[in-house]
């Protein structure tokens, strides 16, 4: 695997023995790592893993797994989804934090410090938020309060991780602005999102031009013309925000003269199960 710039701050650097200074944190063999036998999670959605693997093939593993060293290699402390997706993507090594399991509380604080840095790419920042959600059980609101961002800002950042891998690559290489990428995250048609991103990069489009292209595409996708956000009724916007906060997931309400629909987006089956529990209390 080609070396890449590490996205780690001083908090992690003070805790991690750096074997590869050019990478910023040590890489260990994927086959040297074993899943944690005490991991309560046993089922991983193959489709969601393949999506993450596709992203890893394009931009690499943006956040390290956390492992504990044993006589036979390493045991995962946190990050099993990333490890499984890295294997699926064909990687031979993976960035890792090698520490004792009882130090993960300190590591979570270091990760929080890391995602507050100003020199991270937008995708690295989003991956850091996702790591705090996956590895430490935080909610969007928890992450926001810990890193000094609003819950909405965290949710919007996480939307970048739903982009097609090709678009993520343009974003990670800083060819595409984060604002343009966030606009593209609103498109369900991934092929069209890639097409618009490629045109934006090739022709030097502004964020506004990308937003206009997305708005035009969404407007042509339905028979009745859509209202712009400024024209949407205030109660609809308020309910959309309250639903998103209650479900801890991105929510969009499309409303028109013939009725409307509510769209709730989720990343994987675990996120869907969390939404179900918040809706029905089971």
C-alpha positions in Angstrom: 0.0 0.0 0.0 1.3 3.4 -0.9 2.2 5.7 1.9 -0.1 8.5 2.7 0.0 11.5 4.9 -1.3 10.7 8.4 -4.3 12.5 9.8 -3.1 12.4 13.5 -2.6 15.2 15.9 -0.2 15.7 18.8 -2.6 13.9 21.1 -2.2 10.6 19.3 1.4 11.2 18.5 2.2 11.3 22.2 0.5 8.0 22.7 1.7 6.0 19.7 5.1 4.7 18.9 5.7 5.9 15.4 7.4 3.2 13.4 7.0 5.0 10.0 7.7 8.8 10.5 6.7 9.4 6.9 3.2 8.0 7.5 2.7 9.4 11.0 1.5 6.2 12.6 2.5 2.5 12.4 1.1 0.2 9.7 0.7 -3.5 10.6 -0.1 -6.5 8.5 -3.9 -7.1 8.1 -3.3 -10.8 8.6 -1.5 -10.2 11.9 -4.8 -8.8 13.3 -7.5 -11.0 14.9 -11.0 -9.9 15.8 -11.8 -9.4 19.5 -13.5 -12.6 20.9 -15.4 -10.4 23.3 -16.8 -8.2 20.6 -20.6 -8.3 21.1 -21.2 -7.5 17.5 -21.2 -10.7 15.4 -23.0 -9.7 12.1 -21.6 -7.2 9.6 -23.6 -6.2 6.6 -21.7 -7.4 3.5 -23.2 -4.6 1.3 -22.2 -1.9 3.8 -18.7 -3.4 4.1 -18.3 -3.5 0.3 -19.2 0.2 0.2 -16.6 1.0 2.7 -14.1 -1.2 0.9 -14.7 0.7 -2.3 -14.0 3.9 -0.5 -10.8 2.5 1.0 -9.6 1.4 -2.5 -10.0 5.0 -3.6 -8.8 7.1 -0.6 -7.2 4.6 1.8 -8.0 4.0 5.5 -8.5 7.5 6.8 -8.6 6.6 10.5 -6.6 3.9 12.3 -7.9 0.8 14.0 -7.0 0.3 17.6 -5.3 -3.0 18.6 -3.6 -4.6 21.6 -0.4 -6.6 21.1 -0.4 -10.2 22.0 2.1 -13.1 21.8 0.5 -14.2 18.5 0.1 -10.8 16.9 -2.6 -8.2 17.5 -6.2 -8.3 18.8 -8.7 -5.6 17.8 -9.8 -3.2 20.5 -11.8 -1.0 18.1 -12.3 -0.6 14.4 -13.4 -4.1 13.2 -15.5 -2.7 10.3 -12.5 -0.8 9.0 -10.3 -4.0 9.4 -12.8 -6.2 7.6 -13.3 -3.6 4.8 -9.5 -3.3 4.4 -9.2 -7.0 3.9 -12.1 -6.9 1.4 -10.3 -4.1 -0.4 -7.2 -6.3 -0.7 -4.9 -4.2 1.6 -1.9 -6.0 3.1 -1.4 -3.5 5.9 -3.5 -1.1 7.9 -2.8 2.0 10.0 -3.1 1.1 13.7 -2.9 2.5 17.2 -1.0 -0.2 19.2 -1.9 0.2 22.9 -3.4 -1.7 25.8 -7.2 -2.1 25.8 -7.4 -0.2 29.1 -6.0 2.9 27.5 -8.9 3.4 25.0 -10.4 6.1 27.2 -7.2 8.2 26.8 -7.2 7.3 23.0 -10.8 8.6 22.6 -9.7 11.9 24.0 -6.7 12.0 21.7 -9.0 11.3 18.7 -11.3 14.1 19.7 -8.2 16.4 19.8 -7.2 15.1 16.4 -10.5 15.9 14.7 -10.4 19.5 16.0 -7.2 20.2 14.0 -7.5 22.7 11.2 -5.3 20.9 8.6 -7.4 17.8 8.2 -9.2 17.3 4.9 -13.0 17.4 5.0 -13.1 13.6 4.5 -10.5 12.9 7.2 -12.6 15.1 9.6 -15.8 13.1 8.7 -14.0 9.8 9.1 -12.8 11.0 12.5 -16.4 11.7 13.5 -17.5 8.3 12.2 -14.7 6.6 14.2 -16.1 8.3 17.4 -19.5 7.0 16.5 -18.4 3.4 15.7 -15.7 2.8 18.2 -16.9 4.8 21.2 -20.7 4.7 20.9 -21.2 8.4 20.7 -24.2 10.1 19.1 -24.0 13.0 16.6 -24.9 15.3 19.5 -22.1 13.8 21.7 -19.5 14.3 19.0 -20.6 17.8 18.3 -20.4 18.8 22.0 -17.0 17.2 22.4 -15.4 18.8 19.3 -17.1 22.2 19.5 -19.4 21.8 16.6 -23.2 21.8 16.2 -25.0 18.5 15.8 -26.1 19.6 12.3 -22.5 20.3 11.4 -21.4 16.8 12.4 -24.3 15.3 10.5 -23.5 17.3 7.4 -19.9 16.3 7.6 -20.8 12.6 7.9 -22.8 12.9 4.6 -19.5 13.1 2.8 -18.9 9.4 3.7 -22.0 8.5 1.6 -20.5 9.9 -1.6 -19.4 7.6 -4.4 -15.7 6.6 -3.9 -14.7 8.4 -7.1 -16.1 11.7 -5.6 -14.5 11.0 -2.3 -11.2 10.7 -4.1 -11.6 14.1 -5.7 -12.5 15.6 -2.3 -9.5 13.9 -0.5 -7.1 15.2 -3.2 -8.7 18.7 -2.7 -9.7 18.8 -6.3 -13.4 19.3 -5.2 -14.5 21.8 -2.6 -16.2 20.4 0.5 -19.3 22.6 -0.1 -19.6 21.1 -3.6 -19.2 17.6 -2.2 -21.9 18.2 0.4 -24.3 19.3 -2.4 -23.6 16.1 -4.3 -24.4 14.0 -1.3 -28.0 15.0 -1.8 -28.1 13.0 -5.1 -29.3 9.4 -5.0 -28.0 8.8 -8.5 -24.3 8.0 -7.9 -23.4 7.9 -11.6 -24.8 11.4 -12.0 -23.0 12.6 -8.9 -19.7 11.4 -10.4 -20.5 13.0 -13.7 -21.2 16.4 -12.1 -18.1 16.1 -9.9 -15.9 15.4 -12.9 -17.3 18.4 -14.8 -16.9 20.6 -11.8 -13.2 19.6 -11.5 -12.5 19.8 -15.2 -14.2 23.1 -15.8 -13.4 24.8 -12.5 -17.0 25.1 -11.3 -17.8 27.1 -8.2 -19.8 25.6 -5.3 -22.8 27.6 -6.4 -22.6 26.1 -9.9 -22.5 22.5 -8.4 -25.5 23.4 -6.2 -27.4 24.7 -9.2 -26.7 21.5 -11.2 -27.9 19.4 -8.2 -31.0 21.5 -7.8 -31.8 21.2 -11.5 -31.4 17.4 -11.4 -33.6 17.1 -8.3 -36.2 19.4 -9.9 -36.3 17.3 -13.0 -36.7 14.1 -11.1 -40.3 14.7 -10.1 -43.3 15.9 -12.0 -44.3 18.9 -9.8 -41.6 21.5 -9.5 -39.9 21.5 -6.1 -39.8 24.4 -3.8 -36.5 25.9 -3.0 -35.4 25.7 0.7 -36.2 29.4 1.1 -39.8 28.8 -0.1 -40.5 25.7 2.0 -43.0 26.3 4.8 -41.4 27.1 8.2 -43.2 24.2 10.0 -41.8 21.7 7.5 -38.3 22.9 8.0 -38.8 22.9 11.8 -40.2 19.3 11.8 -37.4 18.2 9.5 -34.8 19.5 12.1 -36.7 17.9 15.0 -37.0 14.6 13.3 -33.3 14.5 12.5 -32.4 15.3 16.1 -34.9 12.7 17.5 -33.7 9.9 15.1 -30.0 10.9 15.2 -30.0 10.6 11.4 -30.2 12.9 8.3 -33.9 13.6 7.5 -35.3 15.3 4.4 -39.0 16.3 4.0 -40.2 16.9 0.4 -43.5 18.8 0.5 -45.7 20.0 -2.3 -49.3 20.6 -3.3 -49.9 16.9 -3.8 -48.5 15.9 -0.4 -45.0 14.8 0.3 -42.6 12.3 1.6 -40.1 11.9 4.5 -36.7 10.4 3.6 -34.4 9.1 6.4 -30.9 8.2 5.4 -28.8 5.6 7.2 -25.3 4.2 6.7 -25.7 0.5 7.6 -28.0 -1.9 9.3 -26.8 -0.9 12.7 -27.8 2.6 12.0 -31.2 1.5 10.7 -31.8 -0.6 13.9 -30.9 2.5 16.0 -33.5 4.5 14.0 -36.1 1.8 14.6 -35.5 1.8 18.3 -35.8 5.6 18.5 -39.1 5.4 16.6 -40.7 2.6 18.4 -38.8 2.3 21.7 -38.1 -1.5 21.2 
